[in-house]
Amino acid sequence: MTRFVLHTIVTIALTATTGLTAPPVAASLDPEVNEAYRWQVVLRAKPHPLLTPTFREQILRDVKAALQSHVGSFGTVETIDLAAVAPEKRDPLWAAFDKDGWPALTAEPARILTGVKTHFLTLEVKDGVFQLEARQLDGSTGLASPLVRKRSERSADRVGRQAGIILSLDFGPVGTLVSGEESDPNGVIVRIRGSALGPGRFVKPGDLFAVSGIRKVDPPTVAKDRQRGSKPAALPPAAPPKLVGTPREFTFLRVTVVSANGDCRCAVISRFEKGLPSHFAGVVGVRCLKLPTVEAPVQIRLVGSDGQAHPRAAAVSVKGGDAGYAVNPGDDSGFTFQNGTFRSPRPLSNIACLSVSLSPTWEERFPVPVYGDGPVTLSFEFDEKKAKQAELDRACLTLWGRVAEAHNATTTLYTSLIGLVKTGNNREALVRVKDGVTVATATEKSLTAELEALRKRPGANAGYAGTQLKNCEDQIKAFRDVIAQLNGNVAGLEEKAKLDPVKLEKEFRANDLRDLINRQIEIGEVPEALEIYDELIKLTNDENQKIAKENLLKEWAAKTDDHRIAREVILKTWPDAQSIEDYETAVKKLASAIRECMKQKDRLGLRKLMNTFNPAYAKLEGLAQGLDASIKADEERLKAIQKVSQDAREIEQQVRDWLKQNLK
């Protein structure tokens, strides 16, 4: 059975509809809730007879009308034709863009905060087609929009409209972290710029924000040289400190709740244990920029440290979902590898929380925004030593799976033989035993040879590989024991081949019934053992078996009223629980029930109890499926499930430890 494990439940705390609250943190950044956005659109047109000043002016009028309608009271839109501004009057960012193009938006000087969204729009004519490109630099975070938007248009009358469309996609509201801790499962609180200007419509649950750490930088002060004996020259007035934004890679904030006042509660999703840059030296606050994410299939291209296609890409495993790393993405989350790229099994919404691994011990996380624009390139560092160890780890894991499969096959064979013996089909059972022993013996030799070969490889006796090989060795030993047990049955039957067939069948069946009784008692299935005793007594009419059954009945019987009540809990109340409320009641009773059973030395009852935990965990896992942690009622139910599961595991361990000390 699958164990129910809740390592972490990301819970969402909702307060009154007027706002969200969380433990305050020191914040020196103004969230600017009363500040409208200043959105500049700078047009750079490549000279062409069709791109006249009048045409460029019309495009900018169309752009301004479209964008101003888009932002409404939250911002003002300004448009600039770069060709109409003298070089000496250009803003430094404009001049850098005119010289270097798009790289200027991610260069170090561009990260000095201005509070202005500067959106560059380029226009040129190729083969009679108008080619548009656009990208924005946000002056409140120092972050550039993630994509260079491109659009082609043949009709001159539609160029302005197409420009407005690609510009509006990257408006990107800005948020400031105002409270909460990254370690808090409830997330952090982000306050949106301009949120006091009217009803918010740009941010909704599920939206994704990129993160920037904001530093305060004091400009250097330079004194003029002076001659000996002269009075010190007066220093120029100190320039005000500047704020500089530093992007935090692979770290995002996902909106879970938006309050009426515009504050947002956000979950932190990061590749790093501490994703938010608030703990970095010199950081005075954290801001974030909404990303233009979508729901779409995801494609991943892996490269090595040299930027070339990853040399072992075909051996790499990529899996992931869009619910965050605290949630298991499920067995169907593996990406398929084809033509050099990994493809998601389904569309993912806003973010792909990827886990990239070469082995069970080498896994790296890559949270990636979903833009729906083709393959995303990730650098997955390659280390020859680690790669060889990863191959060994995979080989050990594969061997362990084959050994477990072979062991399970013999166990299944043994179970089927018991069924055949109980129904009197002894000759068929004998044939199956012989065939099963032949196959199992050959399999055991193959597995042992593979184990010895892996033992000789470097690194095989330590770490993950060493643990798995030790597990394989233990499983093979158990496998040999089962083969020997089955082979013993064959040998015994051949020894008695000359006996009367009826007598042989009767003795064979009686021996197997005795073995079955002992097996059932070992796992606490006493009622089933008593039923088999009846069949054995009927078959043999043996007084010793009648006495053995009576002794088992006495040991199984409740000793006191309190013991009887405890038995009722472990045999009925706990196994029959169906709802969360049932389990909450049952687990409380179970704690006192096991104490009473231990007091009465009830080994049989506690053995029986051990069989009920795995089914209970599976039921609890089923109850957790479909619950939404962003809904208050579901949040409380998830907490209850987690508590019941934890309490049950503690009880299970207590029973396991007691049985080890008290078994005969």
Stockholm file with secondary structure:
# STOCKHOLM 1.0

chainA/1-664         MTRFVLHTIVTIALTATTGLTAPPVAASLDPEVNEAYRWQVVLRAKPHPLLTPTFREQILRDVKAALQSHVGSFGTVETIDLAAVAPEKRDPLWAAFDKDGWPALTAEPARILTGVKTHFLTLEVKDGVFQLEARQLDGSTGLASPLVRKRSERSADRVGRQAGIILSLDFGPVGTLVSGEESDPNGVIVRIRGSALGPGRFVKPGDLFAVSGIRKVDPPTVAKDRQRGSKPAALPPAAPPKLVGTPREFTFLRVTVVSANGDCRCAVISRFEKGLPSHFAGVVGVRCLKLPTVEAPVQIRLVGSDGQAHPRAAAVSVKGGDAGYAVNPGDDSGFTFQNGTFRSPRPLSNIACLSVSLSPTWEERFPVPVYGDGPVTLSFEFDEKKAKQAELDRACLTLWGRVAEAHNATTTLYTSLIGLVKTGNNREALVRVKDGVTVATATEKSLTAELEALRKRPGANAGYAGTQLKNCEDQIKAFRDVIAQLNGNVAGLEEKAKLDPVKLEKEFRANDLRDLINRQIEIGEVPEALEIYDELIKLTNDENQKIAKENLLKEWAAKTDDHRIAREVILKTWPDAQSIEDYETAVKKLASAIRECMKQKDRLGLRKLMNTFNPAYAKLEGLAQGLDASIKADEERLKAIQKVSQDAREIEQQVRDWLKQNLK
#=GR chainA/1-664 SS CCCCCCSCCCCCCCCCTTCCCCCBCCCCSCCCTTCCEEEEEEEEECCCTTCCHHHHHHHHHHHHHHHHHHHGGGEEEEEEEGGGSCGGGSCHHHHHHHHHCGGGGTSGGGGBCCSEEEEEEEEEEETTEEEEEEEEEETTTCCBCSCCEEEEESCGGGHHHHHHHHHHTTCCCEEEEEECCTTCTTCEEEEETTGGGSCCCSCCTTCEEEEEEEEEECCCCCCCCCCTTSCCCCCCCCCCCEEEEEEEEEEEEEEEEECTTSCEEEEEEESSSSCSGGGSTTEEEEEEEECCCCEECCEEEEECTTSSBCTTGGGCEEEEESSCTTSCCCTTCBCEEETTEEECSSCEESEEEEEEEEETTEEEEEEEECCCSSCEEEECCCCHHHHHHHHHHHHHHHHHHHHHHHHHHHHHHHHHHHHHHHTTCHHHHHHHHHHHHHHHHHHHHHHHHHHHHHHTSTTTTSHHHHHHHHHHHHHHHHHHHHHHHHHHHHHHHHHTTTSCHHHHHHHHHHHHHHHHHHHHHHTTCHHHHHHHHHHHHHHHCCHHHHHHHHHHHHHHSCSSHHHHHHHHIIIIITTTCCSHHHHHHHHHHHHHHHHHHHHTTCHHHHHHHHTTHHHHHHHHHHHHTTCCTTSHHHHHHHHHHHHHHHHHHHHHHHHHHHHHHHCC
#=GC SS_cons         CCCCCCSCCCCCCCCCTTCCCCCBCCCCSCCCTTCCEEEEEEEEECCCTTCCHHHHHHHHHHHHHHHHHHHGGGEEEEEEEGGGSCGGGSCHHHHHHHHHCGGGGTSGGGGBCCSEEEEEEEEEEETTEEEEEEEEEETTTCCBCSCCEEEEESCGGGHHHHHHHHHHTTCCCEEEEEECCTTCTTCEEEEETTGGGSCCCSCCTTCEEEEEEEEEECCCCCCCCCCTTSCCCCCCCCCCCEEEEEEEEEEEEEEEEECTTSCEEEEEEESSSSCSGGGSTTEEEEEEEECCCCEECCEEEEECTTSSBCTTGGGCEEEEESSCTTSCCCTTCBCEEETTEEECSSCEESEEEEEEEEETTEEEEEEEECCCSSCEEEECCCCHHHHHHHHHHHHHHHHHHHHHHHHHHHHHHHHHHHHHHHTTCHHHHHHHHHHHHHHHHHHHHHHHHHHHHHHTSTTTTSHHHHHHHHHHHHHHHHHHHHHHHHHHHHHHHHHTTTSCHHHHHHHHHHHHHHHHHHHHHHTTCHHHHHHHHHHHHHHHCCHHHHHHHHHHHHHHSCSSHHHHHHHHIIIIITTTCCSHHHHHHHHHHHHHHHHHHHHTTCHHHHHHHHTTHHHHHHHHHHHHTTCCTTSHHHHHHHHHHHHHHHHHHHHHHHHHHHHHHHCC
//
